[in-house]
Amino acid sequence: MTPIIEIESVSKKYLIAHNKALYTTLREYLTSFAFLKSKQEFWALRDITFSLNPGDTMGVIGENGAGKTTLLKILSRITKPTSGRGRIRGRVASLLEVGTGFHPELTGKENIFLNGVILGLKKKEIDRNYERIVEFAGIGNFLNTPIKHYSTGMWARLAFSIAAHLEPEILLVDEVLSVGDAEFQKKSLAKMNDLSSSGRTVIFVSHNMSAVRKLCKKCIYVSEGLIKKMGDVNEVISYYLSEHTNNESGTVDLTHFKTRKGSQKVKLKKIELRNQNNAITGTFLIKDDLCIHLFFEAYEPIRNVKIIVELLESTGEPICNIYDSDSGFNLMNVEGDKHVSIVLKDIRFFPGKYYISVSLISKILSHSLDYYDEIERAISFDIENHLISDRTLIRRSGLLLLTPEWQIHNH
């Protein structure tokens, strides 16, 4: 089979300007700026090589600034590589940033036709898909409204619907789907899956490991412009998560941890995992108690802090969210250092690696959370088997191991 995408040793270099000095007057700035500006080379991508066949679905994962979006811009022909070459055999539709390819003064309807023309379609081809685009986007009442009045979510829904329904051979999707609501994200993933099944090629950039795993069969992990790992999606995600999770000794210092979000008015400082014997450990046995100790600090008096603890399996798939309020716990009038513990009795997870994410929030909004602090996959732990000896416990059997009481009843 002839590849639909072939990328060979592609690199992209940018020049970043730095001022050597700061000037206090406009005259000094204007007369000296051209001479006192130095430039530094920054390689956003280095020696990227891969190929995809028609119908392939590939995820692209990596930390912010790794070069993922630059790669999509090169594939979309928005920017040229500094070196290397690529060959794309087919029409490309891309969804890179909210607003790309749209004119804010035009209506939703006009932008559908504008995007179709940009993709090289004729009017009759756009007409054939028009109703499906409108129905999928769910913005029928606003079609004749200039899209500058649309919300970010409406903009994203229309952009994805156009890109997905104008029959591209290749669909490139960046993290932009994250601005949509959960139901639309689910519908979009299903649509991309349908495109792949019909022979279209999809490249999906996302920080949502669960979504990447569900949609994609292949994956590349990009770090500092390099492909660090490439291959089966589950293997690549597991490798990525293992690199981006803190140590497995049962305790982690988060004071200077950078990959977090929130206002930091309340900040996680440390997490400890303890068993039923109060021993700090990163390894638990089936039926052990898992005690999660959270240490954090409020840098000003805070009336109310809500806590969410999320448990995830090795591929990043969420198992459950634990909300403090579900157990009737409320943390009120918080100031200074605090220590909170959560005890999960008699854990019955199948053997394997698991992750814990922690969020400290001020309130739950209608479709989002207002964060003080959030650290995804802040710490990991392992579950080992000592309970069942006559069969191999594998994850395909599920996530929970139940050992109920069995009885024989004589009639």
N, C-alpha and C positions, 0 to 999 in steps of 0.2 A: 504494500500500500504506500502510495506517495504521501509524505507528510504534508499537512496543511500549513504548519508553521515550522520553520527551521531557523534557529538562532545559533550563530557560530561566533564564539569569542567576542561577544558584544561588550563594550565598555563605554562609559559616559563620564566625561570630565567637565566640571564647572570651575570657573575662576571666581573666588570670593575676595572682594575688595576689603582692605583694612586701612583705616586712617592711622597714620603714625602719631598724630597729635590732635588735640582739640583746640579750636580757635574761638576767641571770644568776640571777634568783630567780623562783620560780613566781608569787609575788604580783605582781611587776612585769609579768610576762608576761600574767597574767589580767586585770589592771586596765588595761593599755595596749594589748593586742593589737588590740582592735576599732577603736582610734582611729589606730593607727600603721601600718595595713596599706594600701598603695596597690594599685591595680589597673591593669593594662596590657592594652590590646586586642591580640588576636592573631587575624589572619584566616587560618584554615586553608585556606579556599577563597574565591576571588574571581571572580565573574561567569563561572561555568562553564555552557557551553551546548553541547549535542549531542543527537542523536537516533539511535535504533537501530531497525531493522526486525526482525521475527521471523526467526530463523536467522542473524543477524549474530554475529560473534565479534570482540570488541574487546579489545585489550591496553591496560593502563594502566601506564606506566613513569615513572620519576623517582627522584630521590635520596630517602634516608630523610628523613621529615618534610615531604615535598612536599605532602601532602594526599590521597594515594591512598586510604588506609584511611578517612579521613573521608568521602570521596566514596561509598565502598561502604556506610558506615553510614547515610548519608542515603538511598541507594537501597534499603537494607534496612529503612528506617523505624525504625532504632534511635535516630537523632537527627534533630532537625528543622533545616532550614536557617534561617539568620538572615533571609535575603531570597531572592527568586526563587521559582520554582515548578517542580514536576515532575509528570509524569503517567506512571504505570506501569500497563500493561494486561496483567495476568497474575500468577500466583502466583510469588513469589520465594523461592528457596532460597539461603542464603548460608553460606559457609565463611570466616569472618573470622579467628578466633583459636582456637587449640586449647582446647576446653572450652566454647565458646559454645553454649548451648542444651542442654548435658548436665547431669545431676545426678550428682555423684560417688558418692553412696551407692546409686544404682540400678545394676542389672546392664546389660550391653550390650544384651540383649534388651529390657529395660524402656525403655532410652533410645531404641531404634529407634521404639517406639510413642509415646513422649513427643514426639520430634521430628516424627513424622507428625501428631500432634494439633496441635502448634504451627503446622504448615504448613496446617492446616485440612482434613486428610484424615479420612475415616471409617475405622473399623477394617478393614472388608473391603478397602478400597483399600490399606492398609498390608499386610494379609495377602497380597495379590496379588503384592507386590514383596519380601516378607520374605526368601524363599530367595535371591533374586538379591543382595540387600544383604549377607547373611551370606557368600555365596560370594565376592563381589567383595572384601569387607573382609579375608577370610582369617583370621578370628578365631573360627572355629566352636567350638574347644575352650574358649573363655573367655566364651561368651555369658551364662552364669549367674554370672559373677564381677562384683562391683561395679567400675565402671570407674575408681574411685580407685586401683585396683591395676594399671591398664594403663600401659604405657610411652607416651611421647609419640607415638611412631610408630604404635602400635596405636590410640591415640585419634584421630589424624589419619586413619587408614585408615577407621575406622568412620564418622567425621563426613563424610568425602567420599562414602563409599558411600551413606549415607543421603540426603545432599543431591542426589546424582546420580540416584538410582533412584526417588525419590518423585515423579517426573514433573512438575518445575516448568517453567513457561514461561520463567523467567529464572533462570540460575545465576550467582551472584557468588562468585568464588574469590580469596582473598588469598594471600599468600606462604606460607600455612600448609603447603602441599604440600611445601615444602623440607625439612620434618622427616622425611618418609618416605624409604624406600630408593629407589635408582635404578629398580628394576623396578616398584615401585608408582607412581612418578612417571610412567613411560612408560605404564603402564596407565591412569592417570588422564587423561593428555593424550588418549589414544585414546578414552576414554569421553566427554570433553568434545567431541571432534571428532564423535563419533556423535550427541550431543545436538544439535549445531549442524546436522548433516545432516538431522535429523528435524524441524527447524523451531524448536528451542529457541534462545534468545539467551544467549550466554555473555560475561561480562565477567571478564577474567583479569588480576589484578595480580601482577607478578613482576619480580624483578631478573634472571631468567634470560632473556636476549635470544633465545637459541636456541629455548627453549620457546614464547615469545611469537610468534616468527616462524613456527614450525611450526603453531601452533593458530589464530592470528588473521589476519584479512584487514585489519582496521582497527586503528588505534592512536592513543592520545593520550599526549603527553608533558607531565606536570604538574611545574611547578617553582614553589616558593614560593606554592602555592595557585592558580596561573594555568595555563591550558592554553597551553603554549609552542608546540606544534605538533600538528596533527591531520591524519590522512589515511591513505594506504597504509602498511601496517605496515613494509615495508622502508625506505621513505623516512624515516619517523619514527625508526626505530631508528638508521639511519645518521646522522641529524641529532643524536640524543641522544649517540651514541658519539663523534662528532666534537667535541662540547662537553665531554665528560668524559674526554678523552684528552690527555695532556700534549703539549708542543710537538713539532713534527715536524722539528726541526733536527738530530736525531740524538743529542741529549743532553738529560737532564732531571734537575733537582735535586729529590730526594724527601724531603729532610730534614724539611720542615714539611708534607708532604702529609698531609691529614687522613683521606681515605677509604681506610682500611686496617683490617685486623684482625690479632689476635695479641697475644701478651704483650709484644712489643717488646724482649725481652731481646736479640734480634739484630734490627737495623733496617736496611732498605735506605736508602742515602743518595743514590745516583746511578746512572743507567744511561746508557751510551754505546753507540751503534751505529756500527760501522766497517766499511769495505769491505776488499777484499784489499790495497789500497794503504795501509791503516791511516788512512784519512781518515774523520773523523767526518761522517756524513751521514744524512739521513732518506729518501733516494731511492736505490734500487738498480736495476740492470739485470738482466734475465734472464741467468742463468749467473754472476752475481757471487757472491762469498763474503759471507755475513752474519756479522759478528763481534759478539756481544752481551757487553758488559763490565758486570759487576755490582760495585758498590762498596757495602759494608755494614760495620757495626760491631757487635761483641759487647760489651755493657756489663758482662759478667761472664764468667769462663771457662766455655765451653760445650764439652762433650765431643764432640758430633756435630751437624752442621748438614746437613740434606738440602735440595737445591735442586730445584724444579720450575719449568720455563719452559713456558708455554702459548702457542701461536700461534693466532690467531683471524682469520677473514676479516672483511670490512667489516660484516656484519650481526651479528657476535658469535658466529657458529657456530665451535666449536672445530675446528681442523685437526689438531693433535696436541699431546700432552703430552710434554715431554722431561724424564726423570728422570735425575739425575746418576749414580745407581747402575747404570742400564742401560748406561752406557759404562765402568763400572768405576771411576768417580771417587768418592772419599770425602773429605769435608772434616772432619778430626778436630782436636780440641783448639784450638778457635777462641777468640781473645781479641783485643780491639782492632780496628783497621781491617783489612779484607780486600778483596782485588780478585781476582775470578774471571772468566775469559772463556770463552765458548762459541763455537765456530766451526762454522757450517753451510756446507759447501762446495757450490758450484755450484747455487744456489737456482733452482728451476724453477717458481715461482708465476706464474700468469697476471697480467697487469697489473691494478693496483688497490691499494686500501688494506688494510693488515693491522695487527693489534694484538699486543702482547706483554704477558702477565700473568706475574708472578713471585711465587713462594711460597718462603719459608724455613721449614722445619718441623723439629721435633725427632724425630718418629716418625710412622709410618703406623699408625693404629689399625684395628680390624676394619672399621668403616664410615665412618671419618672421618679427618681429619688434625689433628695437634696443632701449631698455627701459632706461630712466632715473629713472622713478619710476612708479610702478603700484600697485594699491590696489583694489582687487576684493571685491565687495559688501561693499564698504566703508561706505555707509549710506543707510538707508531705509526710505520709506515714505508710508503713507496710503492714499488711495482714498476712500472718502465716497460719498454716493448718497444723493442728495437733489433735483434731477431733475425729476426723474421718480417715480410716486407714485402709479400707477395702476398695476404694475407688479414687481416681484422680479428680480433684476439684478444679474445674476450668471455668473461665469467665463466661463462656458461651452458655453455660447452664443458668445464667442469671447473675444478679448481684448479691442477693440475699440467700443465706443458708439457714433454713429453718429445720429444727429437730423437734417436731411435735410429739406428744404422747400418743402411742398406738395401743389399741386394745382389741381383743377378740370377744365378740358377744355371741353367746349361745342362745339360739332361738328356742 
